[in-house]
Amino acid sequence: MEDLFAQERAAEHNVYELLKRPDEPIGTVLQAFERYRHLCQQCVFADFNDAEKPEARLWLAHTEGKRYFHGALSKLRKQGGERVVETRQLIKLFLVWIKGSTSYYRTYISHLNATFGGIQELEEVAHHVKAEGLGESPSSPVAPELREKVLLSCHQSLIYLGDLSRYRASEQLDKNPDYGPAIGYYGLACALRPSSGVGHHQRAVVALEQRHHLRAIYHLYRAMVVAYPHPNAANNLKLEFDKVNAAWDKGELIQKGLPNDPDGPKNAMTGWFVRLHGMCYRGDTFRGYDELERELLSQLAIVVKQPTADGLLMRMLMVNFAAQYGASEVFQGMLSFSGRVKRLKISRTNLLHSEPHRRAPTVIFLLF
């Protein structure tokens, strides 16, 4: 076993060394990754109790691989039409790398299911990812501690699959970039471990890349109000609200469509809703709150009658719930602090000026 671990570490080192050499044939890099993945999987199943460490190291190597391809492709694209053939060849090799990595993680989930059978959630995920089977999974029960580790490994693999699919779309490696697979993998991760905020955070990353402000805010809030929130969700939510307020100042927040655009009312309402939350998140009292609320109510009165608005309204409702929860958490924190130090008079103004938020709009509650 020690020899196997030594081979795995040597393969890891070889990958990093090749990534440092810009003149190294990319085919050599691809082969090095393939060997490293193979050895890593062998190490994981040789000692699954310590699987988290080699899994994390392998993904870190993949993030370096993505940086390697991204840098090379960016340089070629900056040169425009001068190196079209080389750019096309590099895109093809980038795709080969992503497809190979994706195939590895899909097969890995299938291997998990074949090795640790009898876990219904794992079997459902293995069915969804449609990886090549490794035979029927055993039906013997798995110890609770091991079961949790297996599901955690599966969850992390789904996040990796989502990231790889997102890279493929964001790097525009296909003629028609598609974020759908990334959203699908992240969605499976959310369903597998609802207590984790990682899946929602990564869905927010997709929404940010697509400039869908409401979806980004929704998923960032969902990534925060769970038992295991994503560590970057709160800061990224603040950054997103900064972008929302900047977009409003530039007149870019509310989309301007054609007069007969069926999505026009929904786009307008979404813009006003995001604007209201963006202002409230600042934590300052501001003039015009009542006017903003009335405008949103008038827009909502139009949209609520549309049969296709249910998903949008539910997303808005969840944002309000999460914002209200965040406000209550800040308030409770202030009460706890005052109890430890001294009695403080906490007025409504104190709450409005607290960081990072917090006056949660109550518009949606008024209508549901």
Buried (B, 14 or more C-beta within 10 A) or exposed (E): EEEEBEBBBEBBEBBBEBBEEEEBEBEEBBEBBBBBBEBBBBBBBBEBEEBBEBBEBBBEBBEEBBEBBBEBBEEBBEEEEEBEEEBEEBBEBBBEBBEBBBBBBBBBBBBBBBBBBBBEBBEBBBEBBEBEBBEEBEEEEBEEEEBEBBBBBBBBBBBBBBBBBBBBBBBEBEEEEEBEBBBBBBBBBBBBBEEBBBBBBBBBBBBBBEEBBBBBBBBBBBBBBBEEBBEBBBEBBBEBBEBBBEBBEEEEBBEEEEEEEEEBBBBBBBBBBBBBBBBBBBBEEEEEBEEBBEBBBEBBEBBBEBEEBEEBBEBBBBBBBBBBBBBEBBBEEBEEEEEEEEEEEBEEEEBBBBEBBBBBBEBBEEEE
